[in-house]
């Protein structure tokens, strides 16, 4: 997660970029002044120029130190920073020829930044400040005495350098702003999707809680009736069928009880730590009681000690849903493999069914959408939501040799190594 404050504020990011631009421009200005002083071909007020450049350096350092603190960057502060840049630039132009200096076009850089980042009122104020400075420089400035033989060439070179500097800085800042806007739009879209999914999950959870509460009574009634039927009818075939029914009812009651225990454990944050292998094998044993007709082969492909997990109940339920989906496609010879590396814990489930039809591939995982004649279309949706909340992914592929390959990936950092 991006928790530092300087990564959460767009104004703070923009001020960091402005400070970077300020240091780059200051380096170019100081280099130009130093070169002119060393050549000795120009007569300029060197002391005043050095004081102005020092003020610019102090402003940049104070801003950099200020950005390391927790205080938020407001639009007023950001506009004031741009106004300081305009004032310092006006002072430098005043001592270097005023409006005749080729670098007068640098006025456009702060104005472009303001137009891209600030409300129109601040932009208009800064534009008025730049226009006022430029107007004063037309009538009031320190003359720039250029050598007669090189006057035209120096002006042309200065104009080119000024244009290149302004174009580069404007392009850099606007490109970064556009990239940030795209990222923010993508983040908003993801949050809207997460909000919609959470609303759907809440609706499903509310209905599930009510259904779980109501199922207790009929399951108890069924259990009593099955026991009575087993006492009254001693036929071996009927006894076998009734035993299966009794086992299934018992499994349903245990599932409801486990749901209550899991909710209580989650409230108390009393989730048990397990190794990934132990978690998978325990879940497989539980699932095989639910689906005794299914057959599978399990392989552990990882090397070294398996990573440990603290899986919540909804993550285990997600795995059960994925196993049930594979068994519904084809219950015979499911191929289940567990692997891990330094970053991911990967579980694959391959069935030998008909595969995923390409025409409906994009709709899989949506609530209440199912390709089976039975079911509610919630298994894959709930599984994806639980795994995504754990930082992982669930993907379905059509295997090249037939059937569907379900891939569940969890970040290794989610558990404890």
Residue pairs with C-beta under 8 A, 6 or more apart in sequence:
2 8
5 12
5 70
5 72
6 12
6 13
6 16
6 67
7 13
9 72
9 73
10 180
10 184
11 72
11 73
11 74
11 75
11 77
11 78
11 117
12 67
12 72
12 73
13 180
14 73
14 78
14 113
14 117
14 177
15 63
15 67
15 73
15 77
15 78
15 81
16 67
17 172
17 173
17 176
18 63
18 78
18 81
18 82
18 85
18 113
19 60
19 63
19 64
19 67
21 109
21 169
21 172
21 173
22 56
22 59
22 60
22 63
22 85
23 60
24 169
25 106
25 165
25 169
26 53
26 56
26 57
26 60
28 165
29 53
29 56
29 92
30 53
33 44
33 46
33 49
33 50
33 53
36 42
36 44
37 44
37 46
41 147
41 150
42 144
42 145
42 146
43 145
44 95
44 96
44 142
44 144
45 95
45 142
48 95
49 92
49 95
49 96
52 88
52 91
52 92
52 95
53 92
55 88
56 88
59 84
59 88
63 81
67 73
75 118
75 119
75 122
76 122
78 117
78 118
79 114
79 118
79 122
79 125
79 126
82 110
82 113
82 114
82 118
82 126
83 125
83 126
83 129
85 110
86 107
86 110
86 126
86 129
86 130
86 133
87 129
87 133
89 106
89 107
89 110
89 133
90 133
90 136
90 137
92 103
93 99
93 101
93 103
93 104
93 133
93 137
93 141
94 137
94 140
94 141
94 142
95 141
95 142
96 103
96 142
96 144
97 141
97 142
97 143
97 144
98 137
98 138
98 140
98 141
98 142
98 143
98 144
99 134
99 137
99 138
99 141
100 141
100 144
101 144
101 158
102 155
102 158
102 159
102 161
102 162
103 158
103 161
103 162
103 165
104 134
104 137
104 162
105 159
105 162
105 163
105 166
106 162
106 165
106 166
107 130
107 133
107 134
108 166
108 170
109 166
109 169
109 170
110 126
110 130
111 123
111 126
111 127
111 130
112 170
112 173
112 174
113 170
113 173
114 122
114 123
114 126
114 127
115 123
116 173
116 174
116 177
117 177
118 126
146 154
146 155
147 154
197 385
200 367
200 381
201 382
201 385
204 367
204 378
204 382
212 256
212 259
215 252
215 256
216 253
216 256
219 249
219 252
219 253
219 256
220 253
222 245
222 249
223 246
223 249
223 250
223 253
226 242
226 245
226 246
226 249
227 246
229 238
229 242
230 239
230 242
230 243
230 246
233 239
233 242
247 289
251 289
251 290
258 313
259 313
262 312
262 313
262 314
263 313
264 270
265 271
265 313
266 312
266 313
271 310
271 311
271 312
272 310
273 308
273 309
273 310
273 416
274 282
274 308
274 309
274 310
274 311
275 306
275 307
275 308
275 309
276 306
276 307
276 308
276 309
276 338
276 340
276 345
276 415
277 300
277 306
277 338
279 309
279 311
279 316
280 298
280 319
280 336
280 338
280 347
281 298
283 316
283 319
283 320
283 323
284 296
284 298
284 323
284 336
286 320
287 294
287 319
287 320
287 323
287 324
288 294
288 296
290 320
290 324
291 323
291 324
291 327
291 331
293 327
293 331
294 327
294 331
294 332
294 334
295 331
295 332
295 333
295 334
296 333
296 334
296 335
296 336
297 333
297 334
297 335
297 336
298 336
298 337
298 338
299 335
299 336
299 337
299 338
300 306
300 337
300 338
300 339
301 337
301 338
301 339
302 338
302 339
302 340
302 341
305 417
306 338
306 340
307 340
307 345
307 412
307 415
307 416
307 417
308 415
308 416
308 417
309 345
309 410
309 414
309 415
309 416
310 415
310 416
312 386
312 390
314 382
314 386
314 389
315 386
315 387
315 390
317 382
317 383
317 386
318 382
318 383
318 384
318 386
318 387
318 394
318 408
319 347
319 383
319 408
321 379
321 380
321 382
321 383
322 349
322 379
322 380
322 383
322 394
322 406
322 408
323 334
323 349
324 379
325 379
325 380
325 406
326 334
326 349
326 350
326 351
326 353
326 404
326 406
327 334
327 351
328 372
328 375
329 351
329 353
329 354
329 403
329 404
330 351
330 352
330 353
330 403
332 352
333 352
334 349
334 350
334 351
335 348
335 349
335 350
336 347
336 348
336 349
336 350
337 347
337 348
338 345
338 346
338 347
339 345
339 346
339 347
339 348
340 346
340 412
341 412
342 412
343 411
343 412
344 409
344 410
344 411
344 412
345 409
345 410
345 411
345 412
345 414
345 415
346 407
346 408
346 409
347 407
347 408
347 409
347 410
348 405
348 406
348 407
348 408
349 405
349 406
349 408
350 399
350 403
350 404
350 405
350 406
351 403
351 404
351 406
352 402
352 403
353 403
353 404
354 403
355 398
355 399
355 402
355 403
355 404
356 364
356 396
356 397
356 398
356 404
357 371
358 398
360 369
360 371
361 396
363 369
364 371
364 380
364 396
365 380
365 381
365 384
365 394
366 377
366 381
367 377
367 378
367 381
368 376
368 377
368 378
369 377
369 381
370 376
370 377
380 394
383 394
384 394
387 393
387 394
387 408
387 410
388 394
390 410
390 411
390 414
391 410
391 411
391 413
391 414
392 408
392 409
392 410
392 411
392 414
393 407
393 408
393 409
394 406
394 407
394 408
394 409
395 406
395 407
395 409
396 404
396 405
396 406
396 407
397 404
397 405
397 407
398 404
398 405
399 405
